Amino acid sequence: MIHIIVRIQPKVDKIEQFLELATYDARNSRKEPGCLRFDILKHNDNPPRFAFYEVYKDEDAVKAHQQTEHYARWRREIEALQDVPRTSDKFTTVDPSPYA
């Protein structure tokens, strides 16, 4: 499995627009056959900070996600809403072993 953590800090005056865009992307992503999880998280101590926790079956599922209309909309609209550049990290499951 592929796990992706995206950290995002929208502009304070754009949080509602960010949340609309984020929930649109997340809800549609969860409908994809290769998407196993897509959570939107809000930082407890710094409310303008958010993260996505995404889990995909494999790299092909990530590539399929990146070809969807909702992902294209995300890419078109997020730049104008964020306060600082977003970051993202990819992880692969170690344990539990996907082969166990």
N, C-alpha and C positions, 0 to 999 in steps of 0.2 A: 504494500500500500504506500501511497505517496501522501504525505501530510504537508500542508502549506500554511504558514502563519504570516499574515499580512498585517502590518502595523500602520495605522492611519490616524492622522490628526486633522480633522476638518476645521475650517475657519469657524470661529464661534458663532458668527451670524449666518452660517450655512449648515448648521447641524441638522435642521429639519430636512433640508434638501438632500444632504448626505444620507440620512437614514432612509429616505424614500428610495434613493438610488440603490443603497446597500441592500435593503430588504427585497427590492425587485430582483436584483442579481442573485441573492441567496435563495429566494423561494423558487426561482426558475432553475437555478443550479441543482437544487435538491431533486428536481424532476429528471435529471439526466441519469441514465442507467449506470454510468461509471462513477457517479458522485455518491459517496457513502455518508458524508456529513458536510454541512456548511453552516457554521455558527457565526453570529455577529456578537462580539463581546465588547463591553464598555468597561474601561479602567475604573477600579473602585476609588482610587485616591486622586485621579486626575480625569474628571468626567469628559473633557473634550477629546480624550484619547480613546481610540477604538482598535479592535483587531478582528480579523477573520480567522477562523480555524476551519480549514478545508481538508477533507480526506477523499482521495480518489483511489479507485481500484488499482490503477497502474498509470504509467506514463502516457499510454494511448488515451486514457480517459481524461487526463489533463489537457492533452492536445485537442480532443473533441470539445471540451469545455471552452477552450480558447477560440473555437470556430462558431460559437453560438451568437445569436442576435443580442441576448442580454449581456454577454461579456463585451461585445462590440459597443453597446450603449455605455457600459461601465467605463470602458477605455475613453470614449468620446467625452464623457461628462465629469469624470473625477478630478481632473487637473484643476478646473475652475473652483472646486469646492475644498481642496485641501490647503492647509496652512503651511505645512512642510512636506517635502517629498516623502512618499510612503516607502516602506521597506518590506521585503518579503524574504522568507527563508523556506527551503524545502527540506523535508526529512523523509527517511525511509524507515519503516517499522523494523525494529530489531527483535523486540520481545513483546508480546508473544510472537513466536516465529510463524510466518505465514505458511510454512511447510510442515508445521507440527500436526 
